[in-house]
Amino acid sequence: MRVADQQIFGQVVSQFQQISQKTLEAQLQASTGKRVSKPSDDPVAFGRIVLDQTDLAQTNQWLRNIDSGTTRLASADNALGQVDTILSRIKELAVSARSDTNTANDRNLIAKEVRELHRELIQLSNTEINGQRIFAGTKTDTDPFVLGSNDTVTYAGNSETQSIAVGRNQSLQVTVPGDQIFTGATTNVFDSVKNLLAALESNNGSGIETGIGTLDQAITQVAAARGQVGALDNRLTTTQAALQGTVQLVQTSLSKDQDIDLAEAITNLTRQQTALQAAASSANALFDNSLLKFLKT
Amino acid sequence: MSGISNLFNIGTSSLFAFQESLSVTAHNIANVNTKGYSKQDVILSETLPLNGRPGQIGTGVEVKTIKRNVDLFVNSQILSSKQQLGKNGASQNALSNIESLFDDSKNQSLGTGLNDFFNAIQDVSTDPSNVTARSVLLSKAQTLTDRFHQADTTLTAQRQSLDQEVDHSITTINSLAKQIADLNDKISQAELSGQNANDLRDQRQQVVNSLGEQINVATVEDGTGQLSVFVGSGQSLVEKNRVHTLSGVANSSNSGLLDVDYNGGGTPVSISSVISGGRLKGLLDARDTTIPATLTKLDALASNLVSEVNTQHKLGYGLDGSTGLNFFTSSGVTAKSILVSLTDGKKVAASDSAAGVPGNNVNALALGNLQHKSITALGSVTLNTYYQTTVSDVGSAAQQASQDLEAQQNLQDQLDAQWSQISGVSLDEELVHMLTFQRAFEASSKVVVMADELMQTILTLKR
């Protein structure tokens, strides 16, 4: 086989180019830590990466939704805890007022404190986060519990619940409307306090007795509502844990498609560099062997 | 009868022959780095002998011909490889430009835009009365439409730049055709007078190869050494020393992009569709097939996004009680024309019942769920999956183009090596030839000296 000089040069150049290109690719992979940075690097993996990134964005959004739901439920739980304390305090006062040793004046004094507590209840039932009333159903822009004349409280909210997205076509309830807690269900919390107030002020012993009975019902109802809030929160927490698991899985899968094994990348880079050096020294030897070197005239 | 003068003649003939051989060797060495130069060989032959006794006696040497070392088969393979190489190179270049549009590494892609848009809808759903979340949704929607516009602009700009390359390629083809015609002329004139137009033929082969890089080419050489060149589906580009030009003509039914017209005398005809190789083929494919296909997919994505979102959005109610409103502008939606119609965040229809229930998020949840809806018009896949398929398609095509180019380049390298084995100059070989001819030249001059001495001897006989 004849070997022409252009062939030698051409081959050396093309080898250098090939090795240089591979070295550059290896360097890019080692420096970015990414195996796939454009679709053509690995179309199948890139497709998975796009979908995984969508999954990741969605799942993180669901986790974000859950955070906002948890905040709402936590403040509902907190408010209902205080409602419970206040109702218990009212009951305590009512029990102490029940005894007929109390004078009309004594009962009037107790009534004053109960009225204060009644107002506090209203405040709690109008608890808001960022200006949104949490016990108003979906009518969140105005106070759901409005104080009228004669200690009457009316519900201005609605019975709708609010849900948040926590998964593919999956949503969880994050509010309990106020009518279920305070005015609806079995007993009207505000009415029971109002009736007690009237009994206290009119010095009506049997009325106080009845009041204590309905107060017990009210306490049970609020406790039930609090339980519901807890259950909702629980579901959010469970879902959150599952979603966090998903995030990890997706991240693992993303990393598998996208990231390189650094050890492998660096080994590869070193290999290419060695190849480049070998090509350089062998080219040197090749050019050194010309007949010209021996023709000294 | 052979006399001393014959010795002089023999010596002179060999001095001339070896001097000429040395010239050819020098010419070979001089062109060791000339692209496409084929090594030339001197073919020596005995001159006509003289009749004599006891028989014919030789009269020396002459240069019979100077031959260029070529293998027509390898040359024709190189020409066809060049056509493929030109096409693959143009395709690969165009596709790698297109795929950079979908590069997700900077989170600037359409896919990210889609995700952000649907996440913003969910933010509205978790806090439907929050005006800020609604404004954010509108701005994310705006960003998403910007991404669509940007994709459209980029792809359209790429079509334009490919079009300029088409124009450039046409100009190159015409200029190469002219060169071939000129060389045809020179070669036929030289060979008519019995010369070997070695160097001119090398040059012409180079030009034909360059032409092959631009467009598919077929060649036929006639008896006078002139090359007829055909392009496309057999349109004659060069005929002896005549050239028929190609020209780029704006095609109004293809966004004013250039058609390749052939001017063969009479009405120019478009040969865009029959070009089957070379850069032009790669450019036309990318410009008229690959990019429009990608654009069509992006248009489908935009129009389905708009129709799905609008349909659901119209069912709901805004914070201000507005209903039946389009979220995006609805008619004739393409990636280029997609626009957000809402300007007031309060009008985002998150609620499924009329005014007064700012906490109602039922419609916002439904809007958010559109991200997971299989859309029949997109082949029963979700918006995200459709986008992913589009990206994967471009990625596969780009990968394929790169691999094709690499394979073709390898083939070309092999052909170049084959060509070099036959036609390339080896300096070592030339040096050996040079020594051989030099020694022969020295010996020949000794023959002349010897003949002179013989003559001297004869002349002194008289004294």
Contacts between the chains, C-beta under 8 A, distances in Angstrom:
chain1	res1	chain2	res2	distance
A	1	B	421	5.8
A	2	B	420	7.9
A	2	B	421	5.0
A	2	B	422	7.4
A	2	B	424	7.3
A	2	B	426	6.0
A	2	B	429	7.3
A	3	B	420	7.7
A	3	B	421	7.3
A	3	B	426	6.2
A	4	B	39	7.5
A	4	B	420	4.2
A	4	B	421	6.9
A	4	B	423	7.6
A	4	B	424	2.3
A	4	B	425	5.7
A	4	B	426	5.0
A	5	B	32	5.3
A	5	B	33	7.9
A	5	B	424	6.9
A	5	B	425	6.0
A	5	B	426	6.0
A	5	B	427	5.1
A	6	B	32	7.0
A	6	B	33	6.9
A	6	B	420	5.6
A	6	B	424	4.9
A	6	B	425	6.9
A	7	B	416	7.5
A	7	B	417	5.6
A	7	B	420	3.5
A	7	B	421	7.1
A	7	B	424	5.4
A	9	B	33	8.0
A	10	B	413	7.7
A	10	B	416	6.1
A	10	B	417	7.7
A	10	B	420	7.1
A	11	B	413	7.8
A	11	B	417	7.1
A	14	B	413	5.7
A	34	B	105	7.3
A	37	B	103	7.1
A	37	B	105	5.5
A	38	B	96	7.9
A	38	B	99	5.7
A	38	B	100	6.8
A	38	B	102	7.9
A	38	B	103	5.4
A	38	B	395	7.5
A	38	B	398	7.8
A	39	B	99	4.7
A	39	B	102	5.6
A	39	B	103	7.8
A	39	B	391	5.5
A	39	B	392	6.9
A	39	B	394	5.8
A	39	B	395	2.6
A	39	B	396	7.9
A	39	B	398	6.3
A	39	B	399	7.7
A	40	B	95	7.4
A	40	B	96	7.0
A	40	B	99	5.6
A	40	B	395	5.1
A	40	B	396	7.8
A	40	B	398	3.6
A	40	B	399	4.1
A	40	B	401	8.0
A	40	B	402	6.1
A	41	B	395	7.9
A	41	B	399	7.7
A	42	B	395	7.9
A	42	B	399	7.8
A	43	B	392	5.0
A	43	B	395	3.6
A	43	B	396	4.2
A	43	B	398	8.0
A	43	B	399	5.6
A	44	B	392	7.2
A	46	B	391	6.6
A	46	B	392	6.6
A	46	B	395	5.2
A	47	B	388	5.1
A	47	B	389	7.4
A	47	B	391	6.7
A	47	B	392	3.9
A	47	B	395	7.4
A	49	B	104	7.0
A	50	B	104	6.6
A	50	B	111	5.3
A	50	B	384	7.7
A	50	B	387	7.0
A	50	B	388	4.3
A	50	B	391	5.7
A	50	B	392	7.9
A	51	B	384	6.8
A	51	B	385	7.0
A	51	B	388	5.3
A	53	B	104	6.7
A	53	B	111	6.8
A	53	B	112	7.5
A	53	B	115	7.2
A	54	B	111	6.7
A	54	B	114	7.6
A	54	B	115	5.6
A	54	B	384	4.6
A	54	B	388	7.7
A	57	B	112	7.8
A	57	B	115	3.9
A	57	B	116	7.6
A	57	B	119	6.2
A	58	B	115	7.2
A	58	B	118	7.5
A	58	B	119	7.5
A	58	B	371	7.1
A	61	B	118	7.7
A	61	B	119	4.3
A	61	B	122	5.1
A	61	B	123	7.8
A	62	B	122	7.7
A	64	B	119	7.9
A	64	B	122	7.7
A	64	B	123	7.5
A	64	B	126	7.7
A	65	B	122	5.8
A	65	B	125	7.6
A	65	B	126	4.8
A	68	B	126	4.4
A	68	B	127	6.4
A	69	B	126	6.9
A	130	B	127	7.2
A	130	B	130	6.8
A	131	B	129	7.5
A	132	B	127	7.3
A	132	B	129	5.7
A	132	B	130	7.9
A	132	B	358	7.8
A	132	B	359	6.5
A	136	B	359	6.8
A	137	B	357	7.6
A	137	B	359	6.8
A	138	B	351	7.5
A	138	B	357	4.3
A	138	B	358	7.2
A	138	B	359	3.5
A	138	B	360	4.0
A	138	B	361	7.7
A	139	B	356	6.3
A	139	B	357	5.3
A	139	B	358	7.2
A	139	B	359	6.5
A	140	B	129	5.5
A	140	B	357	8.0
A	140	B	358	5.3
A	140	B	359	3.5
A	141	B	129	6.1
A	141	B	358	4.6
A	141	B	359	7.8
A	158	B	357	6.5
A	160	B	357	6.8
A	160	B	359	7.5
A	160	B	360	6.2
A	162	B	128	7.8
A	162	B	359	5.4
A	162	B	360	7.5
A	162	B	361	6.0
A	163	B	361	7.2
A	163	B	365	6.6
A	164	B	122	7.9
A	164	B	125	6.5
A	164	B	126	4.9
A	164	B	361	7.7
A	164	B	365	7.9
A	165	B	122	5.4
A	165	B	125	6.1
A	165	B	126	7.9
A	165	B	365	5.6
A	165	B	368	5.2
A	165	B	369	7.4
A	168	B	369	8.0
A	168	B	372	4.9
A	169	B	369	5.3
A	169	B	372	6.0
A	171	B	365	5.7
A	175	B	359	7.5
A	290	B	427	6.3
A	290	B	428	6.6
A	291	B	427	7.2
A	291	B	428	4.3
A	291	B	431	4.8
A	291	B	432	7.2
A	292	B	427	6.9
A	292	B	431	6.6
A	295	B	431	6.3
A	295	B	435	7.8
